[in-house]
Amino acid sequence: MEITGKLIMKLDLQSGMSQAGKQWQKQQFVIETVEQYPKKVCSQMWGDKVDTLANFNIGDMVTVSFDIESREFNGRWYTDVKAWKIEAAQVAPINAGPTPAVSVPTDQPFATIPQSTMPSNNGGDLDTFSSDDNSDLPF
């Protein structure tokens, strides 16, 4: 599975020794998706893959490949999101491509609205306004 989002947090590196005597290390990180309702997803990298996380800074757009696994312990379920690859996201900028130019002909006069289609001012002066005026204006 893959998810793309902004790296918003890197948690502290954790390390230790397994019961079998092997060194281990893991680091959790949080990304936030870029969509109408953004979601935060906490994932973790194990072993030498932790080193790849160091190549990214908070705020970077990343794509994370991961596996989800759930396990049961004493009647409760726990879910891990284990990342196995993180890379820079290939995200197009919001305003991709050139902005189209708007052409306005300069040799043509502005369009005029015929007086017959203009709203009536009930025969009054254009500078006067009556609060009793029942015009069709929405304000």
Residue, then its C-alpha position, 0 to 999 in steps of 0.5 A: m500500500e502507498i500513501t502520499g502526504k506531508l511529513i509533519m513529525k519525526l519521533d525519537l529513534q528507539s533502539g535496543m537489544s532483542q532477546a536473541g542478542k540482536q541490535w534493533q532500531k525503529q523510528q516513528f513518523v507522522i504524515e498528513t494527507v493532502e485532501q479535503y479532510p486531511k488525515k494523520v497517519c503514524s508509521q514506523m521504519w525498522g532496522d537500516k531503513v531508518d536511515t532513509l527517513a533522515n533524508f527528509n525534513i519536516g514539511d517535505m511531501v513524501t510517498v510511503s510504501f507500507d504494510i498493515e498488520s494487526r495482532e492480538f494480545n490478551g484479548r486486545w488488538y494492536t495494529d502496526v503500520k510498518a513502512w518499508k520505503i519512503e521517497a519524495a512525492q511526485v506532486a504537481p504544483i497546484n497551478a500546473g502549466p502556464t496561465p492562459a492569457v485573456s485577450v481583450p480586443t482594444d479596437q472594439p468599444f465596450a458593449t452598452i446595455p439598451q435603456s429599455t433593459m435597464p431597471s426602472n428607477n420609478g421616474g426618480d433621480l438616479d442619485t436618490f434612493s428610497s427605502d420604500d423602493n420595491s426594486d428587484l435588487p437583492f440588497 
